[in-house]
Amino acid sequence: MTDVQGLVRELADYESGLHKVITTPLSYAKDFEDGVFDAIVAEVEGEIVGMALYFLAYSTWRGRMMYLEDFIVKESMRGQGIGAKLFDAFLEESRKKGVALVKWQVLRWNEPAINFYEKYHAEMDDEWVDGKIYFV
């Protein structure tokens, strides 16, 4: 889980939020073992270079859905089709689980990510406002 947490930290740094990360490799291992989330990883020559971390959720309007919490490919490995393979694997896993939709968030300023998702004909919704309450 050290590699997964390292990718999350890289993404948080890219999003100027590294100071907000409180998870540890141990917390990832425990939550993975408890079935809180699952992940698909991409490896190149034995090194994990990308991942899609997701969990099953529920939409009161649509039913079962898969939520993509984090999706990242190491910056040095981008542009090689790894992201597309990971995202396709995530979509295939979602289909296998019989979900009605998949959902994720992307920062408005992250144009490369938005452009990537638009290639999949994803609906990018500006209507909803995120709400959060932090306990830790």
Rosetta constraint file for C-alpha pairs under 8 A:
AtomPair CA 1 CA 5 HARMONIC 6.17 0.50
AtomPair CA 1 CA 25 HARMONIC 5.14 0.50
AtomPair CA 1 CA 26 HARMONIC 7.46 0.50
AtomPair CA 1 CA 28 HARMONIC 6.11 0.50
AtomPair CA 1 CA 29 HARMONIC 5.84 0.50
AtomPair CA 2 CA 6 HARMONIC 6.03 0.50
AtomPair CA 2 CA 24 HARMONIC 7.95 0.50
AtomPair CA 2 CA 25 HARMONIC 4.93 0.50
AtomPair CA 3 CA 7 HARMONIC 6.29 0.50
AtomPair CA 3 CA 48 HARMONIC 6.55 0.50
AtomPair CA 4 CA 8 HARMONIC 6.31 0.50
AtomPair CA 4 CA 25 HARMONIC 7.84 0.50
AtomPair CA 4 CA 51 HARMONIC 7.25 0.50
AtomPair CA 5 CA 9 HARMONIC 6.14 0.50
AtomPair CA 5 CA 23 HARMONIC 7.64 0.50
AtomPair CA 5 CA 24 HARMONIC 6.77 0.50
AtomPair CA 5 CA 25 HARMONIC 5.92 0.50
AtomPair CA 5 CA 28 HARMONIC 7.37 0.50
AtomPair CA 6 CA 10 HARMONIC 6.23 0.50
AtomPair CA 7 CA 11 HARMONIC 6.24 0.50
AtomPair CA 7 CA 49 HARMONIC 7.89 0.50
AtomPair CA 7 CA 50 HARMONIC 7.10 0.50
AtomPair CA 7 CA 51 HARMONIC 7.65 0.50
AtomPair CA 7 CA 72 HARMONIC 6.87 0.50
AtomPair CA 7 CA 73 HARMONIC 7.76 0.50
AtomPair CA 7 CA 74 HARMONIC 7.11 0.50
AtomPair CA 8 CA 12 HARMONIC 6.08 0.50
AtomPair CA 8 CA 70 HARMONIC 7.41 0.50
AtomPair CA 8 CA 72 HARMONIC 7.72 0.50
AtomPair CA 9 CA 13 HARMONIC 6.05 0.50
AtomPair CA 9 CA 18 HARMONIC 6.21 0.50
AtomPair CA 9 CA 21 HARMONIC 7.17 0.50
AtomPair CA 10 CA 14 HARMONIC 6.24 0.50
AtomPair CA 10 CA 18 HARMONIC 7.96 0.50
AtomPair CA 10 CA 74 HARMONIC 7.66 0.50
AtomPair CA 11 CA 15 HARMONIC 6.22 0.50
AtomPair CA 11 CA 72 HARMONIC 6.70 0.50
AtomPair CA 12 CA 16 HARMONIC 6.08 0.50
AtomPair CA 12 CA 17 HARMONIC 4.82 0.50
AtomPair CA 12 CA 18 HARMONIC 4.69 0.50
AtomPair CA 12 CA 21 HARMONIC 7.37 0.50
AtomPair CA 13 CA 17 HARMONIC 5.66 0.50
AtomPair CA 13 CA 18 HARMONIC 4.71 0.50
AtomPair CA 17 CA 21 HARMONIC 7.27 0.50
AtomPair CA 23 CA 27 HARMONIC 6.02 0.50
AtomPair CA 23 CA 28 HARMONIC 7.04 0.50
AtomPair CA 24 CA 28 HARMONIC 6.28 0.50
AtomPair CA 25 CA 29 HARMONIC 6.16 0.50
AtomPair CA 26 CA 30 HARMONIC 6.22 0.50
AtomPair CA 27 CA 31 HARMONIC 6.06 0.50
AtomPair CA 28 CA 32 HARMONIC 5.93 0.50
AtomPair CA 29 CA 33 HARMONIC 6.11 0.50
AtomPair CA 30 CA 34 HARMONIC 6.11 0.50
AtomPair CA 31 CA 35 HARMONIC 6.26 0.50
AtomPair CA 31 CA 36 HARMONIC 5.22 0.50
AtomPair CA 31 CA 37 HARMONIC 6.83 0.50
AtomPair CA 32 CA 36 HARMONIC 5.79 0.50
AtomPair CA 32 CA 37 HARMONIC 5.64 0.50
AtomPair CA 32 CA 38 HARMONIC 6.45 0.50
AtomPair CA 36 CA 55 HARMONIC 6.91 0.50
AtomPair CA 37 CA 53 HARMONIC 6.93 0.50
AtomPair CA 37 CA 54 HARMONIC 5.74 0.50
AtomPair CA 37 CA 55 HARMONIC 4.75 0.50
AtomPair CA 37 CA 56 HARMONIC 7.79 0.50
AtomPair CA 38 CA 53 HARMONIC 5.88 0.50
AtomPair CA 38 CA 54 HARMONIC 5.55 0.50
AtomPair CA 38 CA 55 HARMONIC 6.10 0.50
AtomPair CA 39 CA 51 HARMONIC 6.58 0.50
AtomPair CA 39 CA 52 HARMONIC 5.46 0.50
AtomPair CA 39 CA 53 HARMONIC 4.25 0.50
AtomPair CA 39 CA 54 HARMONIC 6.04 0.50
AtomPair CA 40 CA 51 HARMONIC 5.47 0.50
AtomPair CA 40 CA 52 HARMONIC 5.23 0.50
AtomPair CA 40 CA 53 HARMONIC 6.59 0.50
AtomPair CA 40 CA 86 HARMONIC 7.01 0.50
AtomPair CA 40 CA 89 HARMONIC 7.54 0.50
AtomPair CA 40 CA 90 HARMONIC 7.17 0.50
AtomPair CA 41 CA 48 HARMONIC 6.49 0.50
AtomPair CA 41 CA 49 HARMONIC 7.54 0.50
AtomPair CA 41 CA 50 HARMONIC 5.65 0.50
AtomPair CA 41 CA 51 HARMONIC 4.22 0.50
AtomPair CA 41 CA 52 HARMONIC 6.51 0.50
AtomPair CA 41 CA 86 HARMONIC 7.32 0.50
AtomPair CA 42 CA 48 HARMONIC 5.66 0.50
AtomPair CA 42 CA 49 HARMONIC 5.71 0.50
AtomPair CA 42 CA 50 HARMONIC 4.95 0.50
AtomPair CA 42 CA 51 HARMONIC 5.96 0.50
AtomPair CA 42 CA 82 HARMONIC 7.12 0.50
AtomPair CA 42 CA 86 HARMONIC 6.80 0.50
AtomPair CA 43 CA 47 HARMONIC 5.16 0.50
AtomPair CA 43 CA 48 HARMONIC 4.34 0.50
AtomPair CA 43 CA 49 HARMONIC 5.61 0.50
AtomPair CA 43 CA 50 HARMONIC 7.16 0.50
AtomPair CA 44 CA 48 HARMONIC 6.55 0.50
AtomPair CA 44 CA 49 HARMONIC 6.65 0.50
AtomPair CA 49 CA 73 HARMONIC 5.80 0.50
AtomPair CA 49 CA 74 HARMONIC 5.42 0.50
AtomPair CA 49 CA 77 HARMONIC 7.00 0.50
AtomPair CA 50 CA 71 HARMONIC 7.57 0.50
AtomPair CA 50 CA 72 HARMONIC 5.36 0.50
AtomPair CA 50 CA 73 HARMONIC 4.01 0.50
AtomPair CA 50 CA 74 HARMONIC 5.99 0.50
AtomPair CA 50 CA 82 HARMONIC 7.51 0.50
AtomPair CA 50 CA 83 HARMONIC 7.46 0.50
AtomPair CA 50 CA 86 HARMONIC 7.74 0.50
AtomPair CA 51 CA 70 HARMONIC 7.71 0.50
AtomPair CA 51 CA 71 HARMONIC 5.73 0.50
AtomPair CA 51 CA 72 HARMONIC 5.61 0.50
AtomPair CA 51 CA 73 HARMONIC 6.59 0.50
AtomPair CA 51 CA 86 HARMONIC 6.86 0.50
AtomPair CA 52 CA 68 HARMONIC 6.93 0.50
AtomPair CA 52 CA 69 HARMONIC 7.70 0.50
AtomPair CA 52 CA 70 HARMONIC 5.84 0.50
AtomPair CA 52 CA 71 HARMONIC 4.39 0.50
AtomPair CA 52 CA 72 HARMONIC 6.69 0.50
AtomPair CA 52 CA 86 HARMONIC 6.57 0.50
AtomPair CA 52 CA 87 HARMONIC 7.19 0.50
AtomPair CA 52 CA 90 HARMONIC 6.90 0.50
AtomPair CA 53 CA 68 HARMONIC 6.05 0.50
AtomPair CA 53 CA 69 HARMONIC 5.67 0.50
AtomPair CA 53 CA 70 HARMONIC 5.22 0.50
AtomPair CA 53 CA 71 HARMONIC 6.37 0.50
AtomPair CA 54 CA 66 HARMONIC 6.77 0.50
AtomPair CA 54 CA 67 HARMONIC 5.45 0.50
AtomPair CA 54 CA 68 HARMONIC 4.38 0.50
AtomPair CA 54 CA 69 HARMONIC 5.32 0.50
AtomPair CA 54 CA 70 HARMONIC 7.11 0.50
AtomPair CA 55 CA 66 HARMONIC 5.79 0.50
AtomPair CA 55 CA 67 HARMONIC 5.46 0.50
AtomPair CA 55 CA 68 HARMONIC 6.83 0.50
AtomPair CA 55 CA 69 HARMONIC 7.59 0.50
AtomPair CA 56 CA 64 HARMONIC 7.19 0.50
AtomPair CA 56 CA 65 HARMONIC 6.00 0.50
AtomPair CA 56 CA 66 HARMONIC 4.65 0.50
AtomPair CA 56 CA 67 HARMONIC 6.24 0.50
AtomPair CA 57 CA 64 HARMONIC 6.15 0.50
AtomPair CA 57 CA 65 HARMONIC 5.19 0.50
AtomPair CA 57 CA 66 HARMONIC 5.66 0.50
AtomPair CA 57 CA 67 HARMONIC 6.33 0.50
AtomPair CA 58 CA 62 HARMONIC 7.80 0.50
AtomPair CA 58 CA 63 HARMONIC 5.46 0.50
AtomPair CA 58 CA 64 HARMONIC 4.70 0.50
AtomPair CA 58 CA 65 HARMONIC 5.37 0.50
AtomPair CA 58 CA 66 HARMONIC 7.88 0.50
AtomPair CA 59 CA 63 HARMONIC 4.78 0.50
AtomPair CA 59 CA 64 HARMONIC 6.15 0.50
AtomPair CA 59 CA 65 HARMONIC 6.38 0.50
AtomPair CA 62 CA 100 HARMONIC 6.03 0.50
AtomPair CA 62 CA 101 HARMONIC 7.43 0.50
AtomPair CA 63 CA 99 HARMONIC 7.33 0.50
AtomPair CA 63 CA 100 HARMONIC 6.36 0.50
AtomPair CA 64 CA 98 HARMONIC 7.42 0.50
AtomPair CA 64 CA 99 HARMONIC 4.76 0.50
AtomPair CA 64 CA 100 HARMONIC 5.81 0.50
AtomPair CA 64 CA 101 HARMONIC 7.33 0.50
AtomPair CA 65 CA 94 HARMONIC 7.86 0.50
AtomPair CA 65 CA 99 HARMONIC 4.78 0.50
AtomPair CA 65 CA 100 HARMONIC 5.66 0.50
AtomPair CA 65 CA 101 HARMONIC 4.97 0.50
AtomPair CA 65 CA 102 HARMONIC 5.46 0.50
AtomPair CA 65 CA 103 HARMONIC 7.34 0.50
AtomPair CA 66 CA 94 HARMONIC 6.25 0.50
AtomPair CA 66 CA 99 HARMONIC 6.57 0.50
AtomPair CA 66 CA 101 HARMONIC 6.59 0.50
AtomPair CA 66 CA 102 HARMONIC 4.71 0.50
AtomPair CA 66 CA 103 HARMONIC 6.38 0.50
AtomPair CA 67 CA 102 HARMONIC 5.77 0.50
AtomPair CA 67 CA 103 HARMONIC 4.95 0.50
AtomPair CA 67 CA 104 HARMONIC 5.82 0.50
AtomPair CA 68 CA 102 HARMONIC 7.22 0.50
AtomPair CA 68 CA 103 HARMONIC 6.15 0.50
AtomPair CA 68 CA 104 HARMONIC 5.04 0.50
AtomPair CA 68 CA 105 HARMONIC 8.00 0.50
AtomPair CA 69 CA 104 HARMONIC 6.34 0.50
AtomPair CA 69 CA 105 HARMONIC 7.72 0.50
AtomPair CA 72 CA 83 HARMONIC 7.39 0.50
AtomPair CA 73 CA 77 HARMONIC 6.49 0.50
AtomPair CA 73 CA 78 HARMONIC 6.16 0.50
AtomPair CA 73 CA 82 HARMONIC 7.15 0.50
AtomPair CA 73 CA 83 HARMONIC 6.22 0.50
AtomPair CA 74 CA 78 HARMONIC 6.49 0.50
AtomPair CA 77 CA 82 HARMONIC 7.65 0.50
AtomPair CA 78 CA 82 HARMONIC 7.04 0.50
AtomPair CA 78 CA 83 HARMONIC 7.36 0.50
AtomPair CA 81 CA 85 HARMONIC 6.40 0.50
AtomPair CA 82 CA 86 HARMONIC 6.19 0.50
AtomPair CA 83 CA 87 HARMONIC 6.01 0.50
AtomPair CA 84 CA 88 HARMONIC 5.93 0.50
AtomPair CA 85 CA 89 HARMONIC 6.10 0.50
AtomPair CA 86 CA 90 HARMONIC 6.20 0.50
AtomPair CA 87 CA 91 HARMONIC 6.17 0.50
AtomPair CA 88 CA 92 HARMONIC 6.10 0.50
AtomPair CA 89 CA 93 HARMONIC 6.12 0.50
AtomPair CA 90 CA 94 HARMONIC 6.16 0.50
AtomPair CA 91 CA 95 HARMONIC 6.24 0.50
AtomPair CA 91 CA 102 HARMONIC 7.82 0.50
AtomPair CA 92 CA 96 HARMONIC 6.25 0.50
AtomPair CA 93 CA 97 HARMONIC 6.29 0.50
AtomPair CA 94 CA 98 HARMONIC 6.46 0.50
AtomPair CA 94 CA 99 HARMONIC 5.93 0.50
AtomPair CA 94 CA 102 HARMONIC 7.26 0.50
AtomPair CA 95 CA 99 HARMONIC 6.12 0.50
AtomPair CA 106 CA 110 HARMONIC 6.89 0.50
AtomPair CA 106 CA 113 HARMONIC 7.20 0.50
AtomPair CA 106 CA 114 HARMONIC 7.11 0.50
AtomPair CA 108 CA 114 HARMONIC 7.95 0.50
AtomPair CA 110 CA 114 HARMONIC 6.35 0.50
AtomPair CA 111 CA 115 HARMONIC 5.93 0.50
AtomPair CA 112 CA 116 HARMONIC 6.20 0.50
AtomPair CA 113 CA 117 HARMONIC 6.31 0.50
AtomPair CA 114 CA 118 HARMONIC 6.11 0.50
AtomPair CA 114 CA 124 HARMONIC 7.97 0.50
AtomPair CA 115 CA 119 HARMONIC 6.54 0.50
AtomPair CA 116 CA 120 HARMONIC 7.37 0.50
AtomPair CA 117 CA 121 HARMONIC 6.86 0.50
AtomPair CA 117 CA 122 HARMONIC 5.72 0.50
AtomPair CA 118 CA 122 HARMONIC 5.25 0.50
AtomPair CA 118 CA 123 HARMONIC 7.53 0.50
AtomPair CA 118 CA 124 HARMONIC 7.95 0.50
